[in-house]
Amino acid sequence: MIKNENPKYYSGMIELGFNLIDFAPNLEDLYARTKISIVPMLSGTGIKIKTISSMAYGIPVVATELGVDGFEDKTENGCLVSNNPQTFAHSIIKLLSDNNFYNETITQKNIYPNVLKVLLHKLIKILKSF
């Protein structure tokens, strides 16, 4: 988990077994070591870069509805989506503990990665030009 400025968002995470990272200079290395991506968005609009990045690298995503905002297909794409805290937590646990379920979820996401990688690289190029 990459920390943000507000400790309330990650307090207690170390005790739960999360690795906290202050800064990720190379996202490709980080994604290579990542099994799932968690996107608990509670506010905001538009497509979430964290979701696109994770999908582009073939990583299943557990997200709230806002975490897949802007996607045409919000469920059959490797994302497990719920605003219910218990269902959200269950999705994380199931992905981490059930290899068959994890592999089924990865199969669903295979629809998007090539398109997403192209879009992601274009977006990064645009952002670097500023």
N, C-alpha and C positions, 0 to 999 in steps of 0.2 A: 504494500500500500504506500503510495506516495503521499507524504504529509502535506497538509496545507497550513496556512498561518494560524488557524484556530484549533487549539488542542482539544476542544470539546468534541470535535468530529472524530478524533481517533483515540481519546483517552480510554484505557482499558483494552485496547486492541492487542497489545503485546501479550497480555495474560491469556488471550484467546488464541495465540499462536500466529498472529500476523507479523510479517516482517515490515517494518516501517522504513521508508527510504526518504531522505531529505531532498534529494535531487536525482533525476535519472538522465545523465548526459547522453545515453544512447538507448532509445526506446526499443530498438530491435533486440538488443541483449536482454532487456527486461521482459519483452513479450516472449522471447524464447524460453524463459523460465516460468512463465505464467500459465496456470491451468484454466482459470476462469477469470472473468472480469465482472465486477460488481458496480452497477450504476444506479445508486439510490437517489435519483434526481427528484426533488420536491418542488422546484420552481424553475422557470426558464422556458424558452421557446426555441423552435428550430431543431435541426438535426444535431445530435451531440457527437462531438469529435471523438470522445472517449469510446463511444459505442462503435463508430465507424472504424476507428483504429483497431479495436479488439477484433471485430469481425474480419477486417482485412488481414489480420495475422492468424485467422482461423481459431480464435479463442471464443468459446461460448460465453454469452453475456446474461447475467441476471439483472433485470432492470425494472424500475417502476415504469408506468405508462409514459411519463415524460422522458424517460431514457431512450425511448424509441420514437419520440415525436418526430414527425416528418418522414418516417418510413412508410412506404406503401403497404408492405406486408409486415405487420407487427408481431406475428407469432411464428410463422414457418420460416425462420431465418437464422436459427441458432440462438435466439434470445428467448429467455424465459421471463415473462412479463407479469407482474402483479403489484398492486398497490397495498395489498393486505400483508402486514408484517410477518404473520405466521407462514403464509404461502411463500413469501419472498425468502425467508430463512430456510424453509423446507427445500426450496429449489437449490439454494447454495449447498446445503448438506447433501442432497441427492446427487448433484453433479460431482461432488468431491468423494462420495462413498460408493456410488453405483456405476461401475465401468460400462455396463451395457447402456444405461441411460445416457451417460456422457458421450459414448460413441454415436448413439442415435441423434443426439443434439448436434454433434459435429457434422453428421451427414446432412442435416437440415441447413446448416449454415453454408454448405458448399455451393449453394446457388449464387452467393454474392461475392466471394473474396476477390476474384480477378477485377471485377468492376470497382469494388471498393478500394483496392490497392491503387488503381489508376487515379481515382478521385482523390485519395489521400495524398498521393505524391504531388498531384497538381495543386492541391490546397497548401501543402507545405511549401511548395515552390512560390506560390503567391504570397504567403505569409512572410517568407524570408526576404522577399523583394521590398518590404516596407522598411 
